[in-house]
Amino acid sequence: MFGYIIVNKPEMKFKEFDLYQSYYCGLCKALKDQSGRRGQLTLSYDMAFLILLLSSLYEPETQLSCQKCVAHPFEKHPARVNQFTAYGADMNLLLSYYKCLDDWEDEHKLTRKIMASSLKKSFHRIAAAYPGKAGIFQENLGRLRRCEKENSKDLDEVSGYFGNIMEEVFAWRKDEWEAGLRRMGFFLGKFIYLMDAFEDVEKDKKAGSYNLFLEDYNREGFGQKVEQALNMMMAECSRAFERLPIVENTEILRNILYSGVWCRYEYVKKNRERNVTDV
Amino acid sequence: MYDPYAALGLNRNATEEEIKKAYRSLSRKYHPDANVNNPNKEQAEEKFKEIQQAYQQIMREREQGASGNYSQGGSGGQGNYWDFGDFFGGFGGFQGQGRASGGDEGSAYQQAASNYIRSGHYREALNVLGSMKERDARWHYLCAIANSGIGNNVAALEEAGRAAAMEPGNPEYQQLYARLQNGGSWYYDRRQSYGSPILGSGDFCMKLCLANLACNFCCGGGGLCCGGVPYC
């Protein structure tokens, strides 16, 4: 997916980081088992967050195993796998497939088309297993596409469509926590969309592609406006998180929600400031 | 009077952490899955529902306590899986009474929009508001609430700011504007309590971070399993 939902590692204890990493390794393993090596390439930390969140909320039975893998052929790594790992892997693949198709249509990158077709088989399996979710993803991606064509500048509307998609990913099942999870996913999705637009604005300007911030970009106070919006999204997401009865892994989850999600933002911001002073 | 704290075996001074822990241990005990062979499983299920409701009630009360007084906000909004209004404590006692400005057409519309908001039908409220030509401070105020109700938090803040600027003496508008701003400021404070993700680290480190992040992009091609550290 996007890679925005990550930890702020220097602020973490080793023990916590290892635990986080073991869910990530579990996701990697599940992707390979469920969707093959091609599927494995879609691995992302975003989904590791969801798996950790759902595992902490529902506290399911979790298998701990030691894995060697392509990245670490000589050392074994602990991998944690449970029912949410399987769910997260499927959602990851579904989203990646749609994103590849989207990139192909947008930028005509052939690699994306090849990637999408290599994921096709797994995609059909998963879309059939979660027909409701696949339908909602498609519908909202269609709306996003229309916004792009119409050159929409409506922050809430455009990012909200991606929010609807993430909301659906977070809503694992119908129960008493569904509303809270949906709320988290919705605002996290809005955050991701805005963050992505913020990061790509210069690139899109050069390429003449659509970007939500194209007009605002050179205006006074643009940075402040974006940061305020991003901050609001994470505030709503985190508020919903704090209402959930989670007592395990809270340090890791809070590290991500209150700090990790800002890593890329700070990086992009600092880079831009430096470019300005260089000129 | 029913005390949700008692249902969890707590007193009102319990910390949020204690509430969550108490809920967890009780819900493990009474969860239907844990009582399949229990001869009194109906009672266990009753109890399970009770602690669930107690937990939700406590969390709601605490949030509303933190954000002002509460009047029963809209509920049962169509197509909403959550009720945003609920999270704002019913907008601090949103009464929704249209201004009695001579009973003209505008105020009738505003009344309709208020009614929609009160019953949690935020989209319908926005439709009504969108069809009005006259846009006074009250209009922006209602627009802010309805937008907040459907998760359009950026627009909600803008509209609330407009209402507050148009009628600086109106406490209702000021209160809503302040509340929407506060929604972000508690988070901002908490965010500051963590070390900055980037400033502490050197240039080389940052490049490494990005290289690592890039590997984790969708279809980035390099997303190897357990790709080491997510960033330095």
Interface residues (C-beta under 8 A of the other chain):
Chain A: M1 F2 G3 I6 V7 N8 K9 P10 E11 Q21 Y24 C25 C28 K29 K32 Q40 L41 T42 L43 S44 Y45 E59 Q67 C69 V70 A71 H72 H77 A79 L95 S96 K99 C100 D103 T111 R112 M115 D154 L155 D156 E157 G160 G163 E167 A171 E176 E178 A179 G180 R182 R183 F186 F187 K190 Q228 A229 N231 M232 M233 M234 A235 E236 S238 R239 E242 R243 P245 I246 V247 N255 Y258 S259 G260 W262 C263 R264 E266 Y267 K270
Chain B: E16 E17 I19 K20 K21 Y23 R24 S27 Q52 Y55 Q56 M59 E63 Y81 W82 F87 N147 G151 N152 N153 V154 A155 L157 G183 G184 W186 Y187 Y188 R190 R191 S193 Y194 G195 S196 P197 I198 L199 G200 S201 M206 C209 L210 L213 A214 N216 F217 C218 C219 G220 G221 G223 L224 C225 C226 G227 G228 V229 P230 Y231 C232
